Each structure stands twice: as structure tokens, then as C-alpha cells.
Amino acid sequence: MESPDSSSYISSPKRSGTPKSPNSEYVEKPTYIKFLVSNAAAGSVIGKGGSTITDFQKESGARIQLSRNQEFFPGTADRIIMLTGKIDDVLKAMDLILNKLLSEIQSEDGDDADQRSKVRLVVPNNCCGAIIGKSGATIKSFIEDSGAGIKISPQDNNYIGLTDRVVTLTGSFEGQMRATDLIISKLTEDPLYLQSMNAPLSYPGVLFGGFQCGPYAYVHPPVGPVAYNSNYGPNGVGGRYPNNKIQEDRGNSLTIGVADEHIGVVVGRGGRNILEINQASGARIKISDRGDFMSGTSNRKVTIIGSLRAIRTAEAMINQKVASVTER
């Protein structure tokens, strides 16, 4: 994910100490943070039978969620961990997780493991400006305060629907935690950041190290209020496509279930939202009549028709609108 074109601000570690949130008025406000770990590290966080993650949740008071096995951040082979709760609880959970992972690295690599470790936060693209600040003033102050190196990746346009960037922290463990504290406190001030709290951990159309599903149809597991049922293929039959031309055929379709009470936000006043999604994605969207639900649920059927690229874009836009109304 890192690139030589990344916005990069680096300083050498020079300060340690227990992190303390600088904006006390936000300490009690619910917030969240996402960061990346390898698949092996995710297993260490979960523990045998989920024992470790359960202990960490009890000790910190924060909720800890992981993306499913092989549901990776686009362009990587890393899973996403999401912590939610009060700022201090989130920081405590992150401290517990990173300390455990660092201790395992040290047992293998010795004393230099601390300097070689890094934290990769996942931050919505439209919130990165708050971290950078005018002419880079905010991020430079964070570097000076924490002693950590901070690098913000450029937005990756290779994946449809990806609206997140990676903020990489390097330096000592204490410096990384202090930088995380400063960043999360700043982000919590931004209403746009909190609106994305209920966004799903998985990314539409991305699987196995961030590579799009190629010639295979992929059915997403249900996440939050949205359920999925794919029906890819020109004849409505999921499975293998013989070539890329058919893969982009506009006869592909994807049916997702949206809670009946959230259909209004998908349609919008006078159909404004659904028209926006149609125009932006190039897909056609059909919504089932009232009372016509997905089997065994109270979710209305929203069918997206078009190329795979158009379907992924429309799906991501619908997810975003549903997540925003759910958060409210």
C-alpha cells in the first residue's frame, strides 16, 4: 500500500510516555479506529476459542471486530481490526493488542523489533485533511509531539468503492501510541468520521489479498442491515466466465437486501438518491414492491444490473447511504 508518492512526514522518535487524550471534551464521545494486521497476527488477537479477544474486550471496555478470514484490505494480504468505544477504551484495547503482537515479534527478532514495527491505521479519505491540517501544520505538530514518523498513502483508485487511505506510524511503541491518540482525538472532532463508524469491514468485490474476484462470482456474507444474494452471468447463473468480455457484460446482476425502513434513504426524496447512484455508477437499480422481501427476512430486494464495475460502484454507494442513516 505504501508508495514513493505518498504524503510523507518523518521524524525520529524522541518522546515516550503514557498517551493522554489532548481534547478532554471528546474523551467520553463514542468513536472508532481501524488498523491492519497480518492474517497470522489476527489469529493471535483472537486466541484459542476467542479467549484473547474476549479478555481484551473485558479489560478495555471497547468492542473489537475483525474482518473475516481472507477478507483483506484492498491491495494487501492484511485483515482489518476495528475498535469502537470511548477514546480511552479504544486506546486501551489498541495498547493491549499491539503489546501482544510486539512481544511476539520480540521473541523472534530481539530488541530491534520495536523500531521495525509499524502501525497502519485505516482512515476515510475525506477525513485525512483533518490530520494533515493547513500546509501540513497539524501532522507536523503530531510528529513533534509523539516523536513518531507519520506517512499518509495516496488514494488508491484501482479499487472501485475504496474510500479509505492508510496512515502508517513508525518509531517506538510509545511514540506510535501517542500518535494514534492524537490522530483519533482529532478525527473524533470530525462528524464525517463518526458517520462512517457503521461501514462494513469488508470491501465490495475484493477478496484474497485485494484482487478483484476475476471470473468467479463472489457472494458477500451478510453485514449489518444489508444482506446479499448474487446472480452473476448473462443467463443468471453464477460461476465461471470464459473470458473478460463476458465478465463485463451488462447482463450481470446482484441482489442485496435492505431493511424496509432504510429503503427511503436509497431512493431519496423524489427519487433523487437512486438517480444519483444510477448516473454515477452506470448501473440500473430495481427495488421490490412493499411486502416483497428476501426469503426469511424483512429486507426489501434491491437488484443492481450492469457491468461488474458498475455493480460494485452502485453497491458501495448504497452501503454508504444505509450506513449513514443507521448511524443517525
ABEGO torsion letter per residue (X at the ends): XBBAABBBBBBBBABBEBBBBABAAAAABBBBBBBBBBAAAAAAAAEBGGAAAAAAAAAAGBBBBBBBBGBBBBGBABBBBBBBEBAAAAAAAAAAAAAAAAAAAAAAAEAAAAAABBBBBBBBAAAAAAAAEBGGAAAAAAAAAAGBBBBBBBBBAABBGBABBBBBBBEBAAAAAAAAAAAAAAAAABAAAAAAAABBABBBGBBGGGBBAEABBBBBBBBEABBBBBBBEAAGBBEBBABAAAAABAABBBBBBBBAAAAAAAAEBGGAAAAAAAAAAGBBBBBBBBGBBBBGBABBBBBBBEBAAAAAAAAAAAAAAAAAAAAX
